[in-house]
Amino acid sequence: MKAGYEAQVKSVVMLKNKSNTLPIKERKTVYIPKRYSPAVFNWWAVYTAPSLDYPVDLEFVKKYYNVTDDPS
């Protein structure tokens, strides 16, 4: 799965760079909402507990952006 994800990340292509969005010249502040996953039983009746977590590794994001808890 990791190799597949890395291949997908490398395959992203920007078609247009309107307003010179990239490269980002200054450190931007971003808000990343947590993602809720409800409790489920899979096909084999294995239970997965509900979770509320970030969809990305925040430590990785913090290398490039300032992360805030305020969505405004």
Predicted model as a PDB file, atoms N, CA, C, CB and O in Angstrom, pLDDT in the B-factor column:
MODEL        1                                                                  
ATOM      1  N   MET A   1       0.818  -1.183   0.000  1.00 91.00           N  
ATOM      2  CA  MET A   1       0.000   0.000   0.000  1.00 91.00           C  
ATOM      3  C   MET A   1       0.869   1.255   0.000  1.00 91.00           C  
ATOM      4  CB  MET A   1      -0.934  -0.007   1.197  1.00 91.00           C  
ATOM      5  O   MET A   1       0.549   2.240  -0.666  1.00 91.00           O  
ATOM      6  N   LYS A   2       1.966   1.213   0.750  1.00 91.00           N  
ATOM      7  CA  LYS A   2       2.833   2.383   0.818  1.00 91.00           C  
ATOM      8  C   LYS A   2       3.419   2.712  -0.560  1.00 91.00           C  
ATOM      9  CB  LYS A   2       3.961   2.150   1.835  1.00 91.00           C  
ATOM     10  O   LYS A   2       3.461   3.876  -0.958  1.00 91.00           O  
ATOM     11  N   ALA A   3       3.867   1.686  -1.280  1.00 92.00           N  
ATOM     12  CA  ALA A   3       4.443   1.901  -2.614  1.00 92.00           C  
ATOM     13  C   ALA A   3       3.388   2.451  -3.567  1.00 92.00           C  
ATOM     14  CB  ALA A   3       5.033   0.585  -3.174  1.00 92.00           C  
ATOM     15  O   ALA A   3       3.682   3.315  -4.393  1.00 92.00           O  
ATOM     16  N   GLY A   4       2.159   1.950  -3.451  1.00 91.00           N  
ATOM     17  CA  GLY A   4       1.079   2.451  -4.297  1.00 91.00           C  
ATOM     18  C   GLY A   4       0.762   3.898  -4.006  1.00 91.00           C  
ATOM     19  O   GLY A   4       0.552   4.687  -4.928  1.00 91.00           O  
ATOM     20  N   TYR A   5       0.722   4.264  -2.718  1.00 90.00           N  
ATOM     21  CA  TYR A   5       0.458   5.651  -2.341  1.00 90.00           C  
ATOM     22  C   TYR A   5       1.566   6.573  -2.850  1.00 90.00           C  
ATOM     23  CB  TYR A   5       0.324   5.776  -0.815  1.00 90.00           C  
ATOM     24  O   TYR A   5       1.285   7.641  -3.395  1.00 90.00           O  
ATOM     25  N   GLU A   6       2.823   6.163  -2.673  1.00 89.00           N  
ATOM     26  CA  GLU A   6       3.937   6.983  -3.151  1.00 89.00           C  
ATOM     27  C   GLU A   6       3.890   7.164  -4.667  1.00 89.00           C  
ATOM     28  CB  GLU A   6       5.269   6.355  -2.743  1.00 89.00           C  
ATOM     29  O   GLU A   6       4.215   8.239  -5.170  1.00 89.00           O  
ATOM     30  N   ALA A   7       3.493   6.136  -5.390  1.00 90.00           N  
ATOM     31  CA  ALA A   7       3.368   6.248  -6.848  1.00 90.00           C  
ATOM     32  C   ALA A   7       2.273   7.246  -7.216  1.00 90.00           C  
ATOM     33  CB  ALA A   7       3.064   4.869  -7.475  1.00 90.00           C  
ATOM     34  O   ALA A   7       2.429   8.011  -8.167  1.00 90.00           O  
ATOM     35  N   GLN A   8       1.161   7.244  -6.466  1.00 89.00           N  
ATOM     36  CA  GLN A   8       0.093   8.197  -6.738  1.00 89.00           C  
ATOM     37  C   GLN A   8       0.536   9.629  -6.464  1.00 89.00           C  
ATOM     38  CB  GLN A   8      -1.134   7.864  -5.903  1.00 89.00           C  
ATOM     39  O   GLN A   8       0.227  10.539  -7.234  1.00 89.00           O  
ATOM     40  N   VAL A   9       1.258   9.826  -5.368  1.00 84.00           N  
ATOM     41  CA  VAL A   9       1.729  11.173  -5.032  1.00 84.00           C  
ATOM     42  C   VAL A   9       2.662  11.694  -6.118  1.00 84.00           C  
ATOM     43  CB  VAL A   9       2.445  11.176  -3.665  1.00 84.00           C  
ATOM     44  O   VAL A   9       2.581  12.864  -6.493  1.00 84.00           O  
ATOM     45  N   LYS A  10       3.539  10.844  -6.622  1.00 86.00           N  
ATOM     46  CA  LYS A  10       4.487  11.256  -7.649  1.00 86.00           C  
ATOM     47  C   LYS A  10       3.821  11.489  -9.005  1.00 86.00           C  
ATOM     48  CB  LYS A  10       5.572  10.216  -7.787  1.00 86.00           C  
ATOM     49  O   LYS A  10       4.385  12.163  -9.867  1.00 86.00           O  
ATOM     50  N   SER A  11       2.621  10.932  -9.195  1.00 88.00           N  
ATOM     51  CA  SER A  11       1.968  11.039 -10.497  1.00 88.00           C  
ATOM     52  C   SER A  11       1.081  12.271 -10.640  1.00 88.00           C  
ATOM     53  CB  SER A  11       1.151   9.816 -10.745  1.00 88.00           C  
ATOM     54  O   SER A  11       0.524  12.499 -11.714  1.00 88.00           O  
ATOM     55  N   VAL A  12       0.936  13.074  -9.580  1.00 80.00           N  
ATOM     56  CA  VAL A  12       0.091  14.268  -9.654  1.00 80.00           C  
ATOM     57  C   VAL A  12       0.746  15.288 -10.578  1.00 80.00           C  
ATOM     58  CB  VAL A  12      -0.144  14.878  -8.238  1.00 80.00           C  
ATOM     59  O   VAL A  12       1.932  15.590 -10.450  1.00 80.00           O  
ATOM     60  N   VAL A  13      -0.048  15.815 -11.515  1.00 81.00           N  
ATOM     61  CA  VAL A  13       0.468  16.762 -12.492  1.00 81.00           C  
ATOM     62  C   VAL A  13      -0.366  18.037 -12.440  1.00 81.00           C  
ATOM     63  CB  VAL A  13       0.457  16.151 -13.919  1.00 81.00           C  
ATOM     64  O   VAL A  13      -1.594  17.986 -12.508  1.00 81.00           O  
ATOM     65  N   MET A  14       0.308  19.186 -12.319  1.00 75.00           N  
ATOM     66  CA  MET A  14      -0.398  20.460 -12.360  1.00 75.00           C  
ATOM     67  C   MET A  14      -0.527  20.886 -13.817  1.00 75.00           C  
ATOM     68  CB  MET A  14       0.344  21.550 -11.516  1.00 75.00           C  
ATOM     69  O   MET A  14       0.467  20.977 -14.538  1.00 75.00           O  
ATOM     70  N   LEU A  15      -1.757  21.145 -14.242  1.00 80.00           N  
ATOM     71  CA  LEU A  15      -1.977  21.521 -15.628  1.00 80.00           C  
ATOM     72  C   LEU A  15      -1.754  23.008 -15.862  1.00 80.00           C  
ATOM     73  CB  LEU A  15      -3.372  21.141 -16.048  1.00 80.00           C  
ATOM     74  O   LEU A  15      -1.228  23.401 -16.903  1.00 80.00           O  
ATOM     75  N   LYS A  16      -2.150  23.834 -14.904  1.00 87.00           N  
ATOM     76  CA  LYS A  16      -1.953  25.275 -15.029  1.00 87.00           C  
ATOM     77  C   LYS A  16      -1.517  25.837 -13.685  1.00 87.00           C  
ATOM     78  CB  LYS A  16      -3.245  25.975 -15.525  1.00 87.00           C  
ATOM     79  O   LYS A  16      -1.969  25.377 -12.637  1.00 87.00           O  
ATOM     80  N   ASN A  17      -0.658  26.812 -13.717  1.00 86.00           N  
ATOM     81  CA  ASN A  17      -0.174  27.467 -12.506  1.00 86.00           C  
ATOM     82  C   ASN A  17      -0.694  28.903 -12.501  1.00 86.00           C  
ATOM     83  CB  ASN A  17       1.393  27.430 -12.423  1.00 86.00           C  
ATOM     84  O   ASN A  17       0.074  29.858 -12.617  1.00 86.00           O  
ATOM     85  N   LYS A  18      -2.015  29.037 -12.363  1.00 84.00           N  
ATOM     86  CA  LYS A  18      -2.632  30.362 -12.381  1.00 84.00           C  
ATOM     87  C   LYS A  18      -2.119  31.198 -11.213  1.00 84.00           C  
ATOM     88  CB  LYS A  18      -4.170  30.247 -12.326  1.00 84.00           C  
ATOM     89  O   LYS A  18      -1.929  30.694 -10.106  1.00 84.00           O  
ATOM     90  N   SER A  19      -1.904  32.447 -11.471  1.00 84.00           N  
ATOM     91  CA  SER A  19      -1.468  33.417 -10.455  1.00 84.00           C  
ATOM     92  C   SER A  19      -0.164  33.010  -9.779  1.00 84.00           C  
ATOM     93  CB  SER A  19      -2.547  33.587  -9.402  1.00 84.00           C  
ATOM     94  O   SER A  19       0.108  33.418  -8.650  1.00 84.00           O  
ATOM     95  N   ASN A  20       0.630  32.221 -10.458  1.00 84.00           N  
ATOM     96  CA  ASN A  20       1.922  31.772  -9.913  1.00 84.00           C  
ATOM     97  C   ASN A  20       1.779  31.216  -8.502  1.00 84.00           C  
ATOM     98  CB  ASN A  20       2.926  32.926  -9.910  1.00 84.00           C  
ATOM     99  O   ASN A  20       2.499  31.617  -7.588  1.00 84.00           O  
ATOM    100  N   THR A  21       0.856  30.304  -8.341  1.00 80.00           N  
ATOM    101  CA  THR A  21       0.601  29.686  -7.048  1.00 80.00           C  
ATOM    102  C   THR A  21       1.818  28.913  -6.559  1.00 80.00           C  
ATOM    103  CB  THR A  21      -0.608  28.763  -7.130  1.00 80.00           C  
ATOM    104  O   THR A  21       2.161  28.967  -5.378  1.00 80.00           O  
ATOM    105  N   LEU A  22       2.457  28.206  -7.453  1.00 81.00           N  
ATOM    106  CA  LEU A  22       3.659  27.455  -7.094  1.00 81.00           C  
ATOM    107  C   LEU A  22       4.882  28.057  -7.748  1.00 81.00           C  
ATOM    108  CB  LEU A  22       3.521  25.989  -7.492  1.00 81.00           C  
ATOM    109  O   LEU A  22       4.758  28.591  -8.850  1.00 81.00           O  
ATOM    110  N   PRO A  23       6.005  28.007  -7.167  1.00 83.00           N  
ATOM    111  CA  PRO A  23       6.273  27.473  -5.845  1.00 83.00           C  
ATOM    112  C   PRO A  23       5.792  28.439  -4.754  1.00 83.00           C  
ATOM    113  CB  PRO A  23       7.769  27.189  -5.684  1.00 83.00           C  
ATOM    114  O   PRO A  23       5.726  29.649  -4.971  1.00 83.00           O  
ATOM    115  N   ILE A  24       5.463  27.900  -3.604  1.00 79.00           N  
ATOM    116  CA  ILE A  24       5.014  28.717  -2.489  1.00 79.00           C  
ATOM    117  C   ILE A  24       6.231  29.421  -1.904  1.00 79.00           C  
ATOM    118  CB  ILE A  24       4.279  27.858  -1.409  1.00 79.00           C  
ATOM    119  O   ILE A  24       7.193  28.776  -1.486  1.00 79.00           O  
ATOM    120  N   LYS A  25       6.179  30.743  -1.877  1.00 82.00           N  
ATOM    121  CA  LYS A  25       7.342  31.526  -1.467  1.00 82.00           C  
ATOM    122  C   LYS A  25       7.378  31.815   0.022  1.00 82.00           C  
ATOM    123  CB  LYS A  25       7.373  32.814  -2.219  1.00 82.00           C  
ATOM    124  O   LYS A  25       8.449  32.034   0.588  1.00 82.00           O  
ATOM    125  N   GLU A  26       6.220  31.818   0.659  1.00 87.00           N  
ATOM    126  CA  GLU A  26       6.176  32.100   2.084  1.00 87.00           C  
ATOM    127  C   GLU A  26       5.505  30.939   2.810  1.00 87.00           C  
ATOM    128  CB  GLU A  26       5.429  33.426   2.362  1.00 87.00           C  
ATOM    129  O   GLU A  26       4.812  30.124   2.200  1.00 87.00           O  
ATOM    130  N   ARG A  27       5.716  30.878   4.087  1.00 90.00           N  
ATOM    131  CA  ARG A  27       5.135  29.804   4.901  1.00 90.00           C  
ATOM    132  C   ARG A  27       3.664  30.127   5.169  1.00 90.00           C  
ATOM    133  CB  ARG A  27       5.922  29.626   6.247  1.00 90.00           C  
ATOM    134  O   ARG A  27       3.364  31.081   5.887  1.00 90.00           O  
ATOM    135  N   LYS A  28       2.769  29.362   4.615  1.00 91.00           N  
ATOM    136  CA  LYS A  28       1.334  29.570   4.752  1.00 91.00           C  
ATOM    137  C   LYS A  28       0.818  28.898   6.023  1.00 91.00           C  
ATOM    138  CB  LYS A  28       0.591  29.030   3.519  1.00 91.00           C  
ATOM    139  O   LYS A  28       1.447  27.982   6.551  1.00 91.00           O  
ATOM    140  N   THR A  29      -0.337  29.365   6.508  1.00 94.00           N  
ATOM    141  CA  THR A  29      -1.004  28.751   7.650  1.00 94.00           C  
ATOM    142  C   THR A  29      -2.201  27.979   7.134  1.00 94.00           C  
ATOM    143  CB  THR A  29      -1.434  29.818   8.707  1.00 94.00           C  
ATOM    144  O   THR A  29      -3.013  28.513   6.378  1.00 94.00           O  
ATOM    145  N   VAL A  30      -2.311  26.725   7.539  1.00 94.00           N  
ATOM    146  CA  VAL A  30      -3.389  25.863   7.056  1.00 94.00           C  
ATOM    147  C   VAL A  30      -4.165  25.271   8.228  1.00 94.00           C  
ATOM    148  CB  VAL A  30      -2.826  24.739   6.165  1.00 94.00           C  
ATOM    149  O   VAL A  30      -3.630  25.085   9.321  1.00 94.00           O  
ATOM    150  N   TYR A  31      -5.428  24.984   7.973  1.00 96.00           N  
ATOM    151  CA  TYR A  31      -6.287  24.293   8.929  1.00 96.00           C  
ATOM    152  C   TYR A  31      -6.588  22.922   8.351  1.00 96.00           C  
ATOM    153  CB  TYR A  31      -7.608  25.099   9.220  1.00 96.00           C  
ATOM    154  O   TYR A  31      -7.035  22.810   7.210  1.00 96.00           O  
ATOM    155  N   ILE A  32      -6.349  21.893   9.126  1.00 95.00           N  
ATOM    156  CA  ILE A  32      -6.617  20.529   8.683  1.00 95.00           C  
ATOM    157  C   ILE A  32      -7.650  19.934   9.636  1.00 95.00           C  
ATOM    158  CB  ILE A  32      -5.300  19.661   8.645  1.00 95.00           C  
ATOM    159  O   ILE A  32      -7.339  19.680  10.800  1.00 95.00           O  
ATOM    160  N   PRO A  33      -8.878  19.708   9.159  1.00 95.00           N  
ATOM    161  CA  PRO A  33      -9.896  19.146  10.046  1.00 95.00           C  
ATOM    162  C   PRO A  33      -9.642  17.663  10.310  1.00 95.00           C  
ATOM    163  CB  PRO A  33     -11.292  19.340   9.444  1.00 95.00           C  
ATOM    164  O   PRO A  33      -9.046  16.956   9.497  1.00 95.00           O  
ATOM    165  N   LYS A  34     -10.111  17.220  11.467  1.00 95.00           N  
ATOM    166  CA  LYS A  34     -10.018  15.794  11.770  1.00 95.00           C  
ATOM    167  C   LYS A  34     -11.104  15.054  10.994  1.00 95.00           C  
ATOM    168  CB  LYS A  34     -10.154  15.533  13.304  1.00 95.00           C  
ATOM    169  O   LYS A  34     -12.140  15.628  10.658  1.00 95.00           O  
ATOM    170  N   ARG A  35     -10.859  13.791  10.717  1.00 94.00           N  
ATOM    171  CA  ARG A  35     -11.803  12.955   9.978  1.00 94.00           C  
ATOM    172  C   ARG A  35     -12.386  11.914  10.929  1.00 94.00           C  
ATOM    173  CB  ARG A  35     -11.112  12.269   8.754  1.00 94.00           C  
ATOM    174  O   ARG A  35     -11.655  11.229  11.646  1.00 94.00           O  
ATOM    175  N   TYR A  36     -13.708  11.809  10.923  1.00 96.00           N  
ATOM    176  CA  TYR A  36     -14.387  10.837  11.768  1.00 96.00           C  
ATOM    177  C   TYR A  36     -14.631   9.560  10.980  1.00 96.00           C  
ATOM    178  CB  TYR A  36     -15.716  11.407  12.306  1.00 96.00           C  
ATOM    179  O   TYR A  36     -15.136   9.592   9.858  1.00 96.00           O  
ATOM    180  N   SER A  37     -14.263   8.434  11.586  1.00 93.00           N  
ATOM    181  CA  SER A  37     -14.552   7.123  11.007  1.00 93.00           C  
ATOM    182  C   SER A  37     -15.446   6.389  11.990  1.00 93.00           C  
ATOM    183  CB  SER A  37     -13.232   6.308  10.706  1.00 93.00           C  
ATOM    184  O   SER A  37     -15.030   6.132  13.120  1.00 93.00           O  
ATOM    185  N   PRO A  38     -16.663   6.045  11.590  1.00 94.00           N  
ATOM    186  CA  PRO A  38     -17.585   5.382  12.516  1.00 94.00           C  
ATOM    187  C   PRO A  38     -17.161   3.944  12.805  1.00 94.00           C  
ATOM    188  CB  PRO A  38     -19.002   5.400  11.950  1.00 94.00           C  
ATOM    189  O   PRO A  38     -16.357   3.354  12.084  1.00 94.00           O  
ATOM    190  N   ALA A  39     -17.723   3.406  13.871  1.00 94.00           N  
ATOM    191  CA  ALA A  39     -17.476   2.004  14.209  1.00 94.00           C  
ATOM    192  C   ALA A  39     -18.128   1.117  13.153  1.00 94.00           C  
ATOM    193  CB  ALA A  39     -18.020   1.664  15.633  1.00 94.00           C  
ATOM    194  O   ALA A  39     -19.239   1.393  12.699  1.00 94.00           O  
ATOM    195  N   VAL A  40     -17.441   0.067  12.773  1.00 93.00           N  
ATOM    196  CA  VAL A  40     -17.976  -0.836  11.748  1.00 93.00           C  
ATOM    197  C   VAL A  40     -17.596  -2.280  12.068  1.00 93.00           C  
ATOM    198  CB  VAL A  40     -17.455  -0.441  10.344  1.00 93.00           C  
ATOM    199  O   VAL A  40     -16.636  -2.550  12.790  1.00 93.00           O  
ATOM    200  N   PHE A  41     -18.374  -3.186  11.510  1.00 94.00           N  
ATOM    201  CA  PHE A  41     -18.021  -4.600  11.472  1.00 94.00           C  
ATOM    202  C   PHE A  41     -17.743  -4.917  10.012  1.00 94.00           C  
ATOM    203  CB  PHE A  41     -19.167  -5.525  12.076  1.00 94.00           C  
ATOM    204  O   PHE A  41     -18.584  -4.652   9.152  1.00 94.00           O  
ATOM    205  N   ASN A  42     -16.583  -5.478   9.720  1.00 90.00           N  
ATOM    206  CA  ASN A  42     -16.272  -5.780   8.326  1.00 90.00           C  
ATOM    207  C   ASN A  42     -16.926  -7.099   7.905  1.00 90.00           C  
ATOM    208  CB  ASN A  42     -14.744  -5.846   8.115  1.00 90.00           C  
ATOM    209  O   ASN A  42     -17.715  -7.677   8.652  1.00 90.00           O  
ATOM    210  N   TRP A  43     -16.595  -7.554   6.726  1.00 91.00           N  
ATOM    211  CA  TRP A  43     -17.187  -8.758   6.138  1.00 91.00           C  
ATOM    212  C   TRP A  43     -17.029  -9.984   7.034  1.00 91.00           C  
ATOM    213  CB  TRP A  43     -16.559  -9.034   4.787  1.00 91.00           C  
ATOM    214  O   TRP A  43     -17.905 -10.848   7.072  1.00 91.00           O  
ATOM    215  N   TRP A  44     -15.894 -10.056   7.764  1.00 93.00           N  
ATOM    216  CA  TRP A  44     -15.606 -11.200   8.632  1.00 93.00           C  
ATOM    217  C   TRP A  44     -16.038 -10.942  10.078  1.00 93.00           C  
ATOM    218  CB  TRP A  44     -14.114 -11.529   8.587  1.00 93.00           C  
ATOM    219  O   TRP A  44     -15.599 -11.643  10.989  1.00 93.00           O  
ATOM    220  N   ALA A  45     -16.882  -9.956  10.287  1.00 91.00           N  
ATOM    221  CA  ALA A  45     -17.418  -9.585  11.601  1.00 91.00           C  
ATOM    222  C   ALA A  45     -16.345  -9.121  12.583  1.00 91.00           C  
ATOM    223  CB  ALA A  45     -18.159 -10.753  12.194  1.00 91.00           C  
ATOM    224  O   ALA A  45     -16.485  -9.287  13.795  1.00 91.00           O  
ATOM    225  N   VAL A  46     -15.283  -8.542  12.051  1.00 93.00           N  
ATOM    226  CA  VAL A  46     -14.243  -7.964  12.897  1.00 93.00           C  
ATOM    227  C   VAL A  46     -14.633  -6.510  13.180  1.00 93.00           C  
ATOM    228  CB  VAL A  46     -12.819  -8.057  12.212  1.00 93.00           C  
ATOM    229  O   VAL A  46     -14.911  -5.745  12.256  1.00 93.00           O  
ATOM    230  N   TYR A  47     -14.652  -6.145  14.441  1.00 94.00           N  
ATOM    231  CA  TYR A  47     -15.069  -4.816  14.870  1.00 94.00           C  
ATOM    232  C   TYR A  47     -13.920  -3.822  14.785  1.00 94.00           C  
ATOM    233  CB  TYR A  47     -15.613  -4.865  16.290  1.00 94.00           C  
ATOM    234  O   TYR A  47     -12.798  -4.123  15.193  1.00 94.00           O  
ATOM    235  N   THR A  48     -14.200  -2.649  14.259  1.00 91.00           N  
ATOM    236  CA  THR A  48     -13.260  -1.540  14.250  1.00 91.00           C  
ATOM    237  C   THR A  48     -13.895  -0.402  15.028  1.00 91.00           C  
ATOM    238  CB  THR A  48     -12.891  -1.102  12.789  1.00 91.00           C  
ATOM    239  O   THR A  48     -15.002   0.029  14.706  1.00 91.00           O  
ATOM    240  N   ALA A  49     -13.209   0.084  16.041  1.00 93.00           N  
ATOM    241  CA  ALA A  49     -13.739   1.143  16.899  1.00 93.00           C  
ATOM    242  C   ALA A  49     -13.815   2.472  16.139  1.00 93.00           C  
ATOM    243  CB  ALA A  49     -12.865   1.299  18.162  1.00 93.00           C  
ATOM    244  O   ALA A  49     -13.061   2.685  15.190  1.00 93.00           O  
ATOM    245  N   PRO A  50     -14.709   3.350  16.546  1.00 95.00           N  
ATOM    246  CA  PRO A  50     -14.776   4.669  15.904  1.00 95.00           C  
ATOM    247  C   PRO A  50     -13.513   5.462  16.217  1.00 95.00           C  
ATOM    248  CB  PRO A  50     -16.033   5.449  16.373  1.00 95.00           C  
ATOM    249  O   PRO A  50     -12.868   5.247  17.243  1.00 95.00           O  
ATOM    250  N   SER A  51     -13.170   6.379  15.319  1.00 94.00           N  
ATOM    251  CA  SER A  51     -11.982   7.189  15.553  1.00 94.00           C  
ATOM    252  C   SER A  51     -12.189   8.598  15.002  1.00 94.00           C  
ATOM    253  CB  SER A  51     -10.743   6.534  14.911  1.00 94.00           C  
ATOM    254  O   SER A  51     -12.966   8.820  14.073  1.00 94.00           O  
ATOM    255  N   LEU A  52     -11.475   9.529  15.602  1.00 95.00           N  
ATOM    256  CA  LEU A  52     -11.459  10.917  15.162  1.00 95.00           C  
ATOM    257  C   LEU A  52      -9.995  11.316  15.112  1.00 95.00           C  
ATOM    258  CB  LEU A  52     -12.302  11.864  16.118  1.00 95.00           C  
ATOM    259  O   LEU A  52      -9.365  11.536  16.146  1.00 95.00           O  
ATOM    260  N   ASP A  53      -9.459  11.407  13.900  1.00 94.00           N  
ATOM    261  CA  ASP A  53      -8.028  11.637  13.760  1.00 94.00           C  
ATOM    262  C   ASP A  53      -7.755  12.455  12.501  1.00 94.00           C  
ATOM    263  CB  ASP A  53      -7.261  10.298  13.716  1.00 94.00           C  
ATOM    264  O   ASP A  53      -8.618  12.598  11.635  1.00 94.00           O  
ATOM    265  N   TYR A  54      -6.544  12.985  12.419  1.00 94.00           N  
ATOM    266  CA  TYR A  54      -6.139  13.743  11.243  1.00 94.00           C  
ATOM    267  C   TYR A  54      -5.903  12.797  10.062  1.00 94.00           C  
ATOM    268  CB  TYR A  54      -4.866  14.568  11.540  1.00 94.00           C  
ATOM    269  O   TYR A  54      -5.382  11.697  10.250  1.00 94.00           O  
ATOM    270  N   PRO A  55      -6.277  13.209   8.859  1.00 92.00           N  
ATOM    271  CA  PRO A  55      -6.091  12.346   7.695  1.00 92.00           C  
ATOM    272  C   PRO A  55      -4.654  12.335   7.163  1.00 92.00           C  
ATOM    273  CB  PRO A  55      -7.023  12.780   6.600  1.00 92.00           C  
ATOM    274  O   PRO A  55      -4.326  11.571   6.254  1.00 92.00           O  
ATOM    275  N   VAL A  56      -3.799  13.192   7.740  1.00 94.00           N  
ATOM    276  CA  VAL A  56      -2.393  13.270   7.314  1.00 94.00           C  
ATOM    277  C   VAL A  56      -1.498  13.306   8.541  1.00 94.00           C  
ATOM    278  CB  VAL A  56      -2.143  14.522   6.419  1.00 94.00           C  
ATOM    279  O   VAL A  56      -1.971  13.536   9.654  1.00 94.00           O  
ATOM    280  N   ASP A  57      -0.219  13.082   8.341  1.00 94.00           N  
ATOM    281  CA  ASP A  57       0.760  13.170   9.417  1.00 94.00           C  
ATOM    282  C   ASP A  57       1.068  14.643   9.663  1.00 94.00           C  
ATOM    283  CB  ASP A  57       2.060  12.371   9.070  1.00 94.00           C  
ATOM    284  O   ASP A  57       1.694  15.296   8.827  1.00 94.00           O  
ATOM    285  N   LEU A  58       0.631  15.168  10.808  1.00 93.00           N  
ATOM    286  CA  LEU A  58       0.817  16.591  11.089  1.00 93.00           C  
ATOM    287  C   LEU A  58       2.283  16.992  11.175  1.00 93.00           C  
ATOM    288  CB  LEU A  58       0.124  16.951  12.374  1.00 93.00           C  
ATOM    289  O   LEU A  58       2.632  18.115  10.811  1.00 93.00           O  
ATOM    290  N   GLU A  59       3.133  16.115  11.642  1.00 94.00           N  
ATOM    291  CA  GLU A  59       4.559  16.450  11.732  1.00 94.00           C  
ATOM    292  C   GLU A  59       5.144  16.705  10.343  1.00 94.00           C  
ATOM    293  CB  GLU A  59       5.338  15.318  12.436  1.00 94.00           C  
ATOM    294  O   GLU A  59       5.998  17.577  10.176  1.00 94.00           O  
ATOM    295  N   PHE A  60       4.691  15.954   9.363  1.00 94.00           N  
ATOM    296  CA  PHE A  60       5.149  16.180   7.990  1.00 94.00           C  
ATOM    297  C   PHE A  60       4.634  17.513   7.470  1.00 94.00           C  
ATOM    298  CB  PHE A  60       4.690  15.037   7.067  1.00 94.00           C  
ATOM    299  O   PHE A  60       5.384  18.270   6.854  1.00 94.00           O  
ATOM    300  N   VAL A  61       3.375  17.804   7.709  1.00 94.00           N  
ATOM    301  CA  VAL A  61       2.778  19.066   7.246  1.00 94.00           C  
ATOM    302  C   VAL A  61       3.475  20.256   7.895  1.00 94.00           C  
ATOM    303  CB  VAL A  61       1.263  19.101   7.559  1.00 94.00           C  
ATOM    304  O   VAL A  61       3.691  21.281   7.249  1.00 94.00           O  
ATOM    305  N   LYS A  62       3.826  20.119   9.171  1.00 94.00           N  
ATOM    306  CA  LYS A  62       4.459  21.228   9.899  1.00 94.00           C  
ATOM    307  C   LYS A  62       5.845  21.579   9.359  1.00 94.00           C  
ATOM    308  CB  LYS A  62       4.567  20.883  11.369  1.00 94.00           C  
ATOM    309  O   LYS A  62       6.364  22.655   9.654  1.00 94.00           O  
ATOM    310  N   LYS A  63       6.444  20.696   8.583  1.00 92.00           N  
ATOM    311  CA  LYS A  63       7.736  21.016   7.963  1.00 92.00           C  
ATOM    312  C   LYS A  63       7.587  22.120   6.923  1.00 92.00           C  
ATOM    313  CB  LYS A  63       8.346  19.763   7.313  1.00 92.00           C  
ATOM    314  O   LYS A  63       8.533  22.861   6.656  1.00 92.00           O  
ATOM    315  N   TYR A  64       6.387  22.228   6.335  1.00 90.00           N  
ATOM    316  CA  TYR A  64       6.181  23.155   5.225  1.00 90.00           C  
ATOM    317  C   TYR A  64       5.155  24.253   5.505  1.00 90.00           C  
ATOM    318  CB  TYR A  64       5.758  22.391   4.021  1.00 90.00           C  
ATOM    319  O   TYR A  64       5.154  25.282   4.830  1.00 90.00           O  
ATOM    320  N   TYR A  65       4.282  24.045   6.495  1.00 93.00           N  
ATOM    321  CA  TYR A  65       3.206  24.982   6.782  1.00 93.00           C  
ATOM    322  C   TYR A  65       3.072  25.212   8.281  1.00 93.00           C  
ATOM    323  CB  TYR A  65       1.888  24.473   6.207  1.00 93.00           C  
ATOM    324  O   TYR A  65       3.506  24.394   9.092  1.00 93.00           O  
ATOM    325  N   ASN A  66       2.463  26.337   8.631  1.00 95.00           N  
ATOM    326  CA  ASN A  66       2.031  26.562  10.004  1.00 95.00           C  
ATOM    327  C   ASN A  66       0.646  25.951  10.117  1.00 95.00           C  
ATOM    328  CB  ASN A  66       2.031  28.099  10.387  1.00 95.00           C  
ATOM    329  O   ASN A  66      -0.217  26.241   9.289  1.00 95.00           O  
ATOM    330  N   VAL A  67       0.412  25.120  11.110  1.00 95.00           N  
ATOM    331  CA  VAL A  67      -0.877  24.445  11.270  1.00 95.00           C  
ATOM    332  C   VAL A  67      -1.652  25.138  12.400  1.00 95.00           C  
ATOM    333  CB  VAL A  67      -0.681  22.910  11.575  1.00 95.00           C  
ATOM    334  O   VAL A  67      -1.102  25.400  13.469  1.00 95.00           O  
ATOM    335  N   THR A  68      -2.925  25.427  12.151  1.00 94.00           N  
ATOM    336  CA  THR A  68      -3.770  26.078  13.139  1.00 94.00           C  
ATOM    337  C   THR A  68      -4.982  25.223  13.458  1.00 94.00           C  
ATOM    338  CB  THR A  68      -4.206  27.450  12.647  1.00 94.00           C  
ATOM    339  O   THR A  68      -5.398  24.392  12.651  1.00 94.00           O  
ATOM    340  N   ASP A  69      -5.553  25.434  14.650  1.00 91.00           N  
ATOM    341  CA  ASP A  69      -6.778  24.761  15.048  1.00 91.00           C  
ATOM    342  C   ASP A  69      -8.011  25.590  14.730  1.00 91.00           C  
ATOM    343  CB  ASP A  69      -6.740  24.442  16.521  1.00 91.00           C  
ATOM    344  O   ASP A  69      -9.137  25.132  14.920  1.00 91.00           O  
ATOM    345  N   ASP A  70      -7.803  26.801  14.251  1.00 92.00           N  
ATOM    346  CA  ASP A  70      -8.906  27.730  13.961  1.00 92.00           C  
ATOM    347  C   ASP A  70      -9.246  27.695  12.477  1.00 92.00           C  
ATOM    348  CB  ASP A  70      -8.539  29.175  14.391  1.00 92.00           C  
ATOM    349  O   ASP A  70      -8.433  28.111  11.652  1.00 92.00           O  
ATOM    350  N   PRO A  71     -10.438  27.202  12.119  1.00 91.00           N  
ATOM    351  CA  PRO A  71     -10.780  27.089  10.698  1.00 91.00           C  
ATOM    352  C   PRO A  71     -10.989  28.432   9.982  1.00 91.00           C  
ATOM    353  CB  PRO A  71     -12.021  26.269  10.560  1.00 91.00           C  
ATOM    354  O   PRO A  71     -11.002  28.477   8.752  1.00 91.00           O  
ATOM    355  N   SER A  72     -11.150  29.513  10.734  1.00 88.00           N  
ATOM    356  CA  SER A  72     -11.357  30.803  10.066  1.00 88.00           C  
ATOM    357  C   SER A  72     -10.057  31.318   9.491  1.00 88.00           C  
ATOM    358  CB  SER A  72     -11.945  31.833  11.038  1.00 88.00           C  
ATOM    359  O   SER A  72     -10.029  32.392   8.891  1.00 88.00           O  
TER     360      SER A  72                                                      
ENDMDL                                                                          
END                                                                             
